Amino acid sequence: MIAGPIFQREVLTLPRQPAHFVMRSGYIAALLVLMYTAGQATFGWQTATGIGELSRFGTQLFQLFSVVQLVLVMFFAPLLAAGRVAQEKDRQTLILLLMTDLRDRELVFGKLLASLLPVGVLVLVSAPVFAAVYLLGGVSLAQIVWSLALAAATGFATGSWGALVAFWREKTFQTLAISVLGIVLFLGVVEAGIAFAGAGSPAATALSILNPFRGLGLILDPLGAQPDVRFESVPAWPFVLSLVSIAVVLNGVSILRLRVWNPSRQMFVQAASKEEAQAVAEKATRQIWNNPIIWREVCTRAYGRKMIFIKLAYLTLFLFAGSYAWSSLQGEAAPVLGMVAPFGAAFIAMSFITLLLVNAQAVTSISTERDAKTLELLLVTEISAREFIWGKLGGIVYNAKETIILPLLGLLFFRYNGQLDTEQTIYLGLGLLALVGFASMLGVHFGLAFDNSRHAIANSLGTIFFLFLGIFVCMVLIVEARSSFLVQLPSFLVFILGGSVGLWAALTHKNPSGALTLAAGLLPFFTFWAITDFLMNGSLGPWLAITGAYGFTTIAMLIPAVSEFDVALGRSTMDRG
């Protein structure tokens, strides 16, 4: 096999894990809950009997499922691929694999396909759900097949990018940050190139096949995308072929550069001579602060030497978003999805990336300590849990300060330009800071709760992602139904309860807590209330709901963490003498 024994082992061992079956059944259950919620939001308690009503609902459901699945695959494929390789590097086991008789292609494809196996399984098990949507009408089998094929090709391409970055970079945070920012930058460059070339030009057509969302738009509405075609056809093969080609190129680069990048140059540092050692000893040492944890986070290169490039990539994305918002202010641009102004959509997109980066840095700041076997050493030092947690949180905010300040500066610009009033600017700014605190503490909480680094990273970033995805789905369905909070609450009750159960299972994985249980029950409910109040042009209400719910959850995670190491780690040990 091209993937070799690494992939073979994963295929044989994955079905033995209970999480494999929980993941498959949970994904199907989530799609069915989403189907039920969409049906209740569309029809309420009435019975739809007309063929036209059912076919319109089938079309709406297919569009919702396809978009959600494509976004899920695009997010988790690079995350899983990068996390699997990064864990090997953190545990210093990748060098052992390089010393075996594995071929380079077997190592690269083995790690890649093993990490993408859960994603591929979820795409396959979703096929029966899409077939059920086909029975409602309004969608053809060709659309379903191409939607699944596009999701699989997107996962292959983005996963290949995540694996390439992981083989290239040494630090886990750099790997995750470059993986996420690289995908977003790629889509932004493609769209900028299309706009510069002009719609309908050959160059724009060639660039458009590189964007999977444009391919999905063609699949969802083939007649609307091809107004001159008399009979429906779904020519989505150029998009699938282009994504597979990108994946092949990325994997080729990974194979060719595998033994150039690995092991890194740090492995070849030779011992210094006596004279050099004496010179180093006589060199003035730096003064360490009272809290050595935050000193290490702020004054050393704990996250690698190339952090500046991550910040430049974020700045580039911010300029892209700013140019989009500025161009929308020059004309009468339609609201995004019919509910958010273009400049608001740009702010939300940059805030989402900020929260992902902050959360990634938070969880990796703990997971790398665990993989390097230094977290246990802290238990026998004089450093208290309070110093450790506050030091980590301070370092997280300091290292991510640019990603926090830039969106706030964007808010001030919108206030200066008259798009926001003072009250809205203050609420948005304070709300963003509250979410940054939540994302930081959530990453630290999961880093302490999970022994496996890949599980900690996947659960931490996945929680942030699913919160935003749930908000997006709720907004789409509420706008479609155009009803008030009290009318929509029964329809979304199952959706809210499902989110609460999932959040409760993640937060209390290793450290059960009454406060965290209460937070898991309240947070989805207040988030839903904030969404409905926002769509009804509220400002104070959504801010109070978001700040209260996410602030309480942050405190519920913070208090056990700063109390004792054993409480934060979810275990009990003997008191130290």
Order of alpha helices (4+ residues) and beta strands (2+ residues): alpha-alpha-alpha-alpha-alpha-alpha-alpha-alpha-alpha-alpha-alpha-alpha-alpha-alpha-alpha-alpha-alpha-alpha-alpha-alpha-alpha-alpha-alpha-alpha
